[in-house]
């Protein structure tokens, strides 16, 4: 089922709608709101957002009320800015209460969110969230929030195209976030969100006019986000610079300042972590119901000079397929549990970012980074090589399979080397399961499994193990025994 980037972003926003950033009760005193303060806030926001088109209503207003500044965002006012993209919002206002404290920090709160309707060239839809609560404590010194929380009772997203109707509904949502300020002003932030009772439905036809009728339910989704070493103050200055000079030709006059800020934000030490866990998932379609007990996904990236890395982990258990989806003989070979993790090393994210900044040019109307300079950026990214994929201890379980593995593989030019260790328990169960497969599959698989058994090392617990070594000349050894003839 194909979806546009806008629709994918909308679904993601609906699931993360309550990941707003909030605050615990503040101990500092509140300063009264004043007309002069309201004007300063309005001027501040004017420097961060594009101005409304001539004759269009203002995107936001600021009104003093007691100790609160009421900041009202008018979504329909952005329609003039989005006209070229064919996107528009129905009239809706989002109101925040902002309080200035006598310690220089600001409390931000919103206790409702209106229904938001939108239209694009290919779809329309709406987002509705009940009993939405959001608050934040912001420190201007770091241009970032210090802590926060958010909640909602339930929500609903609808997206419609001429062919397809999609909905996502969810129950109670809670989220919180906290920030630590490190030496040098960089910040580290952890945010956690829990969403209960998520429902998904899609009915209609896909882009190839094939019928679509899918529904699903997720008991709980947990989202963890983390960022370390983020230079929030410099990132804010970067945003302010770009907002003040929205036209490329204008921004080109400030290119050196722009590059200086980009280098500071891209300096080594930045790390980003994302984790998603879904508990008790059931997806129903025309072929039946697929169930999963628990699914986890983790992704991380660290910009640490030549020690930069990407890491990923995928884990799932409790897989249940509908009867008849797979041939009965395959049932014992279908994994019910997997836990696989790997890290990519031999890269330099910092060097690539610095090279991209150095070769970037906003003068003229060509690409900011030429094709030839893109090759330089790629070379900088790979400069810490050779590329290495480190496989962390990983595990796969099926009725007839119980195996774990770990190791590493190195890539240098056209040379591949490395080693992987595999342990397997109950090997005879796997052999028996393969013997129940179709004859043509048996004909290919049985000899390979028999050779593997002959090369295996028997461990004290009766499991079999294989150390597979790949030499730089692409030679292969299994438990020290060469396989075939090494390429010349």
Residue pairs with C-beta under 8 A, 6 or more apart in sequence:
1 164
1 202
1 206
1 212
1 214
2 206
2 207
3 11
4 120
4 122
4 123
6 87
6 120
6 123
7 123
7 159
7 166
10 118
10 125
10 127
10 157
10 159
11 157
11 159
11 166
11 168
13 127
14 127
14 155
14 157
14 168
14 170
15 168
15 170
15 195
15 198
15 221
16 193
16 223
17 113
17 127
17 129
17 132
17 152
17 155
17 173
18 129
18 132
18 134
18 150
18 151
18 152
18 155
18 173
18 174
18 175
18 193
18 195
19 150
19 175
19 177
19 191
19 193
19 223
19 225
20 110
20 134
20 136
20 148
20 150
20 175
21 134
21 136
21 145
21 147
21 148
21 150
21 177
21 191
22 134
22 135
22 136
22 137
22 147
22 148
22 149
22 150
22 175
22 176
22 177
23 107
23 108
23 135
23 136
23 137
23 145
23 146
23 147
23 148
23 149
24 137
24 147
24 149
26 101
26 105
26 107
26 137
28 101
28 102
28 103
28 105
29 101
29 102
30 67
30 99
30 100
30 101
30 102
30 107
31 67
31 99
31 100
31 101
31 102
32 66
32 67
33 64
33 65
33 66
33 67
33 68
33 69
33 99
33 100
34 64
35 64
37 64
37 69
37 100
38 62
38 63
38 64
38 69
39 62
41 62
41 69
41 71
41 98
42 60
42 61
42 62
45 60
45 62
45 71
47 240
47 243
47 244
48 239
48 240
48 243
49 59
49 60
49 243
50 81
50 243
50 246
52 58
52 59
52 77
52 80
52 81
53 80
53 81
56 77
56 79
56 80
57 74
57 76
57 77
58 74
58 77
59 73
59 74
59 77
59 78
60 71
60 72
60 73
60 74
61 71
61 72
61 74
62 69
62 70
62 71
62 72
63 69
63 70
63 72
64 70
67 99
68 97
68 98
68 99
69 97
69 98
69 99
69 100
70 95
70 96
70 97
70 98
71 95
71 96
71 97
71 98
72 93
72 94
72 95
73 93
73 94
73 95
73 96
74 91
74 92
74 93
75 89
75 90
75 91
75 92
75 93
75 94
75 116
76 88
76 89
76 90
76 91
76 92
78 89
79 88
79 89
82 88
82 89
85 120
86 120
86 121
87 118
87 119
87 120
87 121
88 118
88 119
89 116
89 117
89 118
89 119
90 116
90 117
90 118
90 119
90 126
92 114
92 115
92 116
92 117
93 114
94 110
94 113
94 114
95 110
95 112
96 108
96 109
96 110
97 108
97 109
97 110
98 106
98 107
98 108
98 109
99 106
99 107
99 109
100 106
101 107
104 139
104 140
104 141
105 137
105 138
105 139
105 140
105 146
106 137
106 138
106 140
107 135
107 136
107 137
107 138
108 134
108 135
108 136
108 137
108 138
109 134
109 135
109 136
110 132
110 133
110 134
110 135
111 132
111 133
111 134
112 132
113 129
113 132
113 152
115 126
115 127
115 128
116 126
116 127
116 128
117 124
117 125
117 126
118 124
118 125
118 126
118 127
122 161
123 159
123 160
123 161
124 159
124 160
125 157
125 158
125 159
125 160
126 156
126 157
126 158
127 155
127 156
127 157
128 155
128 156
129 152
129 154
129 155
129 156
130 152
130 153
130 154
130 155
131 151
131 152
131 153
131 154
132 150
132 151
132 152
133 150
133 151
133 152
134 148
134 149
134 150
135 148
135 149
135 150
136 145
136 147
136 148
137 145
137 146
137 147
137 148
138 144
138 145
138 146
139 145
139 146
139 181
141 233
142 179
142 181
142 185
142 187
142 232
142 233
143 232
143 233
143 235
143 236
143 237
144 179
144 187
144 189
144 230
144 232
144 233
144 236
145 177
145 179
146 178
146 179
147 176
147 177
147 178
147 179
148 175
148 176
148 177
148 178
148 191
149 174
149 175
149 176
149 177
150 173
150 174
150 175
150 176
151 172
151 173
151 174
151 175
152 172
152 173
153 171
153 172
154 169
154 170
154 171
154 172
155 169
155 170
155 173
156 167
156 168
156 169
156 170
157 167
157 168
157 169
158 165
158 166
158 167
159 165
159 166
159 167
160 166
161 204
163 204
163 205
163 206
163 207
163 209
164 202
164 203
164 204
164 205
164 206
164 212
165 201
165 202
165 203
165 204
166 200
166 201
166 202
167 199
167 200
167 201
168 198
168 199
168 200
168 201
169 198
169 199
170 195
170 196
170 197
170 198
170 199
171 195
171 196
171 197
171 198
172 195
172 196
172 197
173 193
173 194
173 195
173 196
174 193
174 194
175 191
175 192
175 193
175 194
176 191
176 192
177 189
177 190
177 191
177 192
178 189
178 190
179 187
179 188
179 189
180 187
180 188
180 189
181 187
182 188
182 229
185 231
185 232
185 233
186 229
186 230
186 231
186 232
186 269
187 227
187 230
187 231
187 232
188 226
188 227
188 228
188 229
188 230
189 225
189 226
189 227
189 230
190 224
190 225
190 226
191 223
191 224
191 225
191 226
192 222
192 223
192 224
192 225
193 222
193 223
193 224
193 225
194 220
194 221
194 222
194 223
195 220
195 221
195 223
196 219
196 220
197 217
197 218
197 219
197 220
198 217
198 218
198 221
199 215
199 216
199 217
199 218
200 214
200 215
200 216
200 217
200 218
200 283
201 214
201 215
201 216
202 212
202 213
202 214
202 215
203 212
203 213
203 214
204 211
204 212
205 211
205 212
206 212
211 286
213 285
213 286
214 283
214 284
214 285
215 283
215 284
215 285
216 281
216 282
216 283
216 284
217 281
217 282
218 278
218 279
218 280
218 281
219 279
219 280
219 281
220 278
220 279
220 280
221 276
221 277
221 278
221 279
222 275
222 276
222 277
222 278
222 279
223 275
223 276
224 273
224 274
224 275
224 276
225 273
225 274
225 275
226 271
226 272
226 273
226 274
227 270
227 271
227 272
227 273
228 269
228 270
228 271
228 272
228 273
229 269
229 270
229 271
230 270
231 264
231 265
231 267
231 270
234 261
234 264
234 265
235 265
237 261
238 258
238 261
238 262
238 265
241 251
241 254
241 257
241 258
241 261
242 251
242 258
245 251
245 253
245 254
248 362
248 365
249 362
251 258
251 362
252 362
252 363
255 360
255 361
255 362
255 363
258 362
259 357
259 358
259 360
262 353
262 357
263 354
263 357
266 303
266 350
266 353
266 354
266 357
267 350
268 303
268 304
268 305
268 350
269 303
269 304
270 302
270 303
271 300
271 301
271 302
271 303
271 304
272 300
272 301
272 302
273 298
273 299
273 300
274 298
274 299
274 300
275 296
275 297
275 298
275 299
276 296
276 297
276 298
277 294
277 295
277 296
277 297
278 292
278 294
278 295
279 293
279 294
280 291
280 292
280 293
280 294
281 291
281 292
281 295
282 289
282 290
282 291
282 292
283 289
283 290
283 291
284 290
287 322
287 325
288 321
288 322
288 323
288 324
288 325
289 320
289 322
290 319
290 320
290 321
290 322
291 318
291 319
291 320
292 316
292 317
292 318
292 319
292 320
293 317
293 318
293 319
294 315
294 316
294 317
294 318
295 315
295 316
296 313
296 314
296 315
296 316
297 313
297 314
298 311
298 312
298 313
298 314
298 341
299 310
299 311
299 312
300 309
300 310
300 311
300 312
301 308
301 309
301 310
301 311
301 349
302 308
302 309
302 349
303 349
303 350
303 353
304 349
304 350
305 348
305 350
305 351
305 384
306 348
306 351
306 383
306 384
307 345
307 384
308 345
308 347
308 348
308 349
308 350
308 384
309 343
309 344
309 345
309 347
310 343
310 344
310 347
311 341
311 342
311 343
311 344
312 341
312 342
312 343
313 339
313 340
313 341
313 342
313 392
314 338
314 339
314 340
314 341
315 338
315 339
315 340
316 337
316 338
317 336
317 337
317 338
318 336
318 337
319 334
319 335
319 336
319 337
321 334
326 334
327 438
329 433
329 436
329 437
329 438
330 437
331 399
332 398
332 399
332 400
332 429
332 433
332 436
333 398
333 399
333 400
333 401
333 430
333 433
333 434
334 398
335 396
335 397
335 398
335 401
336 397
336 398
336 399
337 395
337 396
337 397
338 394
338 395
338 396
338 397
339 394
339 395
339 396
340 391
340 394
340 395
340 396
341 391
341 392
341 393
341 394
342 389
342 390
342 391
342 392
342 394
343 389
343 390
343 392
344 387
344 388
344 389
345 384
345 387
345 388
345 389
345 390
346 382
346 384
346 385
346 386
346 387
346 388
346 410
346 411
347 381
347 382
347 384
347 385
347 387
348 380
348 381
348 382
348 383
348 384
349 381
351 380
351 381
351 383
351 384
352 377
352 378
352 380
352 381
354 380
355 376
355 377
355 379
355 380
356 369
356 377
359 369
359 370
359 373
359 376
359 377
360 368
360 369
361 368
362 368
369 377
385 411
385 412
386 410
386 411
386 412
387 410
387 411
387 412
388 408
388 409
388 410
388 411
388 418
389 408
389 409
389 411
389 418
390 407
390 408
391 405
391 406
391 407
391 408
391 409
391 420
392 406
393 404
393 405
393 406
394 404
394 405
394 406
395 403
395 404
396 402
396 403
396 404
397 403
399 429
399 433
400 426
400 429
400 430
400 432
400 433
401 424
401 426
401 429
401 430
402 424
402 425
402 426
403 422
403 423
403 424
403 425
404 422
404 423
405 420
405 421
405 422
405 423
406 420
406 421
407 418
407 419
407 420
407 421
407 468
408 418
408 419
408 420
409 416
409 417
409 418
409 420
409 470
410 416
410 417
410 418
412 472
415 472
415 473
415 474
416 470
416 472
416 474
417 470
417 471
417 472
418 469
418 470
419 467
419 468
419 469
419 470
420 467
420 468
421 465
421 466
421 467
421 468
422 465
422 466
422 468
423 459
423 463
423 464
423 465
424 430
424 463
424 464
424 465
425 461
425 462
425 463
425 464
427 453
427 456
427 463
427 464
430 449
431 446
431 449
431 453
434 441
434 442
434 445
434 446
434 449
435 442
435 446
437 445
452 466
453 464
455 466
455 478
455 479
455 481
456 464
456 465
456 466
456 479
457 464
457 465
457 466
457 467
457 479
458 464
458 465
459 465
465 479
466 478
466 479
467 477
467 478
467 479
467 480
468 476
468 477
468 478
469 476
469 477
469 478
470 476
471 477
471 486
473 486
473 487
474 486
474 487
475 482
475 486
475 487
476 482
476 483
476 484
477 483
